[in-house]
Amino acid sequence: MTQFSLDKALQAITERNAEAPDLSEGIGRIDQNTPEVKRRRIRQLEAAVLSQIEYLQGEPESELKTTRLNVALDRLGELRAELGDYEGAIAVTVDVRRVAEYQKVQEAIARDPSETCACPLVRVVDGASGFVTLSPRFKAQRILTEKGYLDLIRCANCGFMNAK
Amino acid sequence: MPRTLQGLPKLAEWLGFRGYRSSVPKEESGDYLAVGSENVMLTGTRKLQAFKGMLERPDSDGGMVMMNVAEQYASIGQVSDVTAYGNAFNVYASLFYIGKGLVRLAGESLMVTASATLSLLIKRAGGYTDPESGPWQAGLAQPSAPIIRAITPPAGFTGKVNGVVSAVIWRIRSTTGAVSIHSETSNIVAAANQSIAITLPLPDANGQDYWGIGVTRNAEGRVGAHFELTEISESEVDGDTISRTDVVTTAASPTITSAAAGFTSDHIGWTVNLTSVSPAFTLSTYVIAVPAPNTLTLAAPVPSTASGVSMALGTAVEGTERTVVIEWRDGDLIGKEFAPYRDYPPPNGLYAGAIEDIVFVDGCYADAESATSSAVRGSAIAPSEPGKPESYSPDSVIFTNDIPTALLRGDGVYWRLGRNSCYVITYLGGQEKPLSVQIVWEGLGIEYQHQACVGEGGRVYIWPNERGPMRMSGQASLEGDFATDVADDLALCTIPKKRVIGWDGKFQVMAFCYGTRIWPWFTALQAWGAPAQVAADIEGDIVSCVTENGILLITDAADNLYEYNAGNGSVMKVRTGWAMSNGGMDNVALIEAAVRSDNVSSVIIDTFADGDETAAVSSMAVAPSRTGYQRLPAVWPNVLDCESHAIQITIESTSETGDCGVESITTYGDAHSMIR
């Protein structure tokens, strides 16, 4: 039998491993924003939320249950929107402001990609390169859709949105 | 000179018991507790003490796996789900959890279920059931880009921005410091001694409560990097709402009045929504001036004259809601960090822990196709960024060759056990490689989380599937010799998932539980107590253990929770080893025993003969004359012609604080040289 000392044990581990190669950190980047990786990750998050919803639905009625259920449903809607399933997001989301936002994005995706608003370009002085032309339309977000990633283009003036 | 009593020579004497031994050779003499002994604890210098039994905590539930959290304990999974696993731990003012099953804290359900996604509840007003507590999933998603406009500086601003600029934003959870990666770049605007109004999207549904804003240097809006400028609370962005139902309007006039005062210049730019019933009209515009405390000038004229008009006034900048005003000089950005770009959410995993300023998720990256779960288990460890428990750069993953089956918090380290190995995870500090993961041993491990426990001085004990109990030696290798005394008993415990071990800091006991029995290993005494039989105290089998403030808590198969050795007593059985006759055979005429009793109920003294452990040849009852230490009245079993004999004292303790034990047992009689 031996008396145990954590310090001595850790020292022994270190000494024993001194000649062995250390466990290496990853050197290859795992890009979490490729459509496949992102979809898989969101589906995992979605599964976690669904299991929470399933659990809550089996619980007796209470204020906390309602609150937690609303939180979970809004989160589920958000994850579905991130997956590009705006129809599914609208169906479950409780917060009406989010529903309105998902509807706008859904309409933007449905639009002809060439459609645009009439807001004019603006010609301004750029300190670095002289006169430049600025567009009020900019890429607000990369959104995942069934077609892969699309750029959600938004007009800063009129709010018009399109996806391409 | 041999002692005699009533003229009878002493046959055998047992005192100073050296613990319980189930695997000792039957004919080896010694002062040990033999098979048949039950409910015996050791105290002091191996003084026998009756096991106190199990004290139920009626208002608390246990769980399938349990662990310490702050000064409490948490459990994951109801006992009906043997596949439950995971960890719960404290980070900032929040409870992080991962695994599978219902999460309870201090025996009460938090109404959240753990999954392979690292999640958290935020402590508010002393609890985790506030509506704002969550649950939230660790990590925040990238927001959409903001919209910016160059505006005339409002009150409090001076117009510092010049040239083309752009902005990015990111989400923040203030309680943990979590941030998302920054958004795409906003639209680009040109400013001329102006301020910037920045319109933010809706917050996420994942507990975000702040926004981070990053901007370029002046005139670098098209090409410049974005630096952190400021953080703004969502409540400030969301703003206030004022409602009135007494508004008077005049046709074609932009001026409206309310009977109540209270308007100030702060309301300039706020949105105004007017609704009139008769005549019916609605108008959405914003405030451009506040000429009097009860008067507003709107950006658009009102269509009709009316009174009793309803008005909703909402926080905005130039009529745009969810907008705040910022401005900066280039000098304001000196020394500022780049807008966050390494702050990805954690990957899914099986276990997680916190060590110094790092949180790590273990068992990640299981499968290229399927989601990580209890069935699809990964082997990588993903550490967070230092001080950012929800930010995980995807290029700082640590790869191991083993899938974890338990992650135990030790004294400043984590022990990571798998089916075939044990690793130690220690903190190194530093941005690039904050954790060290070293192999401790290979070739032996555990299948279920409750098969491992950290005991005295941070020592790891395991009860693996294929072997008896093992523990870490002083040189951090595995040793099993401490458990050889009970090897015969524990060899019968063949179902791995029923092997549960727990640490009692109060009694310095490593408790090895199987079904309804508990074998206590007294680490300070280096000896075993006789197994506690708790079938009458609990429902079904023991499923898990946790140490709370030194007290060992045990969960049974009905999720009930009990304190170990804290009840109102038990029926203690002290059975001696076999005393072999010095001649051919003994006549056991008299038995004398010294006990400590906490009541005066009868004590049973059984005599076993000739190696038969199953049935006593004599059973006699004798009542203590009082409580406390005493020699019991002698009993005369008169067992004749036995080649060997053993004695069992059965004594019931009936109080939590009482003192009950056996001090010594002595047998007297004569021996003769006849043999069978």
Contacts between the chains, C-beta under 8 A, distances in Angstrom:
chain1	res1	chain2	res2	distance
A	1	B	481	6.7
A	1	B	482	6.0
A	1	B	526	5.8
A	2	B	473	5.2
A	2	B	474	3.9
A	2	B	475	7.6
A	2	B	479	7.2
A	3	B	474	6.2
A	4	B	456	6.5
A	4	B	457	4.8
A	4	B	458	7.7
A	4	B	459	4.3
A	4	B	471	8.0
A	4	B	472	7.0
A	4	B	473	7.6
A	4	B	474	5.6
A	5	B	457	6.5
A	5	B	474	6.2
A	6	B	410	7.3
A	6	B	411	5.5
A	6	B	413	7.8
A	6	B	457	5.6
A	6	B	458	3.8
A	6	B	459	7.2
A	8	B	474	5.7
A	8	B	475	7.5
A	9	B	458	8.0
A	9	B	459	7.7
A	9	B	472	6.1
A	9	B	473	7.8
A	9	B	474	6.4
A	9	B	475	7.0
A	9	B	476	4.0
A	10	B	413	7.1
A	10	B	424	6.9
A	10	B	426	7.1
A	10	B	476	7.3
A	12	B	474	7.7
A	12	B	475	4.6
A	12	B	476	4.4
A	12	B	477	7.9
A	13	B	424	5.9
A	13	B	438	5.4
A	13	B	440	5.5
A	13	B	476	4.8
A	14	B	438	7.0
A	16	B	476	7.4
A	17	B	438	4.9
A	17	B	439	6.6
A	20	B	439	7.7
A	22	B	436	7.6
A	22	B	438	7.7
A	23	B	398	5.9
A	23	B	399	6.8
A	23	B	400	6.1
A	23	B	437	4.9
A	23	B	438	7.4
A	23	B	439	7.9
A	24	B	398	7.8
A	24	B	399	6.8
A	25	B	396	5.9
A	25	B	397	6.7
A	25	B	398	5.5
A	25	B	399	7.9
A	25	B	432	7.9
A	25	B	433	5.9
A	26	B	380	7.5
A	26	B	395	6.1
A	26	B	396	7.0
A	26	B	397	3.9
A	26	B	398	7.2
A	26	B	399	6.2
A	27	B	395	7.5
A	28	B	395	7.6
A	29	B	394	6.0
A	29	B	395	4.6
A	30	B	365	7.6
A	30	B	394	4.4
A	30	B	395	7.3
A	30	B	397	7.2
A	31	B	394	7.0
A	32	B	344	5.2
A	32	B	345	8.0
A	32	B	394	5.5
A	40	B	369	7.9
A	40	B	371	6.9
A	41	B	345	7.5
A	41	B	347	7.5
A	41	B	348	7.5
A	43	B	371	6.4
A	44	B	116	6.4
A	44	B	117	6.2
A	44	B	348	4.8
A	44	B	371	4.5
A	44	B	372	6.8
A	45	B	117	5.6
A	45	B	137	5.8
A	47	B	115	6.9
A	47	B	371	6.2
A	48	B	115	3.6
A	48	B	116	6.9
A	48	B	117	4.1
A	48	B	119	7.0
A	48	B	137	6.7
A	49	B	137	7.7
A	51	B	113	5.5
A	51	B	115	5.7
A	52	B	112	6.4
A	52	B	113	5.3
A	52	B	115	7.5
A	52	B	135	6.9
A	55	B	102	7.0
A	55	B	111	7.9
A	55	B	113	4.7
A	56	B	111	6.9
A	59	B	111	6.6
A	64	B	111	5.9
A	64	B	129	5.4
A	64	B	131	7.9
A	65	B	111	6.8
A	67	B	131	4.4
A	68	B	111	5.6
A	68	B	112	7.3
A	68	B	135	7.2
A	71	B	134	7.0
A	71	B	135	7.2
A	71	B	205	7.0
A	72	B	135	8.0
A	74	B	205	3.7
A	75	B	137	7.2
A	75	B	205	4.6
A	75	B	206	5.9
A	77	B	205	7.0
A	78	B	141	7.6
A	78	B	204	6.2
A	78	B	205	4.6
A	78	B	206	7.1
A	82	B	141	6.6
A	95	B	205	7.2
A	97	B	202	5.7
A	98	B	202	6.2
A	98	B	205	7.0
A	101	B	201	7.6
A	101	B	202	5.9
A	122	B	190	7.3
A	124	B	164	6.4
A	124	B	190	3.6
A	125	B	163	7.7
A	125	B	190	7.0
A	126	B	163	6.8
A	126	B	164	5.0
A	126	B	190	7.5
A	126	B	219	6.6
A	126	B	221	7.8
A	126	B	222	6.5
A	127	B	162	8.0
A	127	B	163	4.6
A	127	B	164	7.5
A	127	B	218	7.6
A	127	B	219	3.3
A	128	B	219	6.1
A	128	B	220	6.8
A	128	B	222	7.4
A	128	B	223	6.9
A	129	B	222	7.8
A	132	B	164	7.1
A	132	B	222	6.9
A	134	B	164	7.1
A	134	B	187	7.7
A	134	B	188	5.2
A	134	B	189	7.1
A	134	B	190	6.7
A	135	B	187	7.7
A	136	B	187	6.1
A	137	B	187	7.6
A	138	B	145	6.7
A	138	B	184	7.9
A	138	B	185	7.2
A	138	B	186	6.6
A	138	B	187	4.1
A	138	B	188	7.3
A	139	B	145	7.1
A	139	B	184	5.3
A	139	B	185	7.7
A	140	B	144	4.7
A	140	B	145	4.5
A	140	B	147	7.9
A	140	B	184	6.3
A	141	B	144	3.7
A	141	B	145	6.5
A	141	B	183	7.4
A	141	B	184	6.1
A	142	B	184	6.9
A	152	B	144	6.9
A	154	B	144	7.9
A	154	B	145	7.7
A	154	B	147	7.1
A	156	B	147	4.5
A	156	B	148	7.3
A	156	B	149	7.1
A	156	B	186	7.7
A	156	B	187	4.0
A	156	B	189	7.8
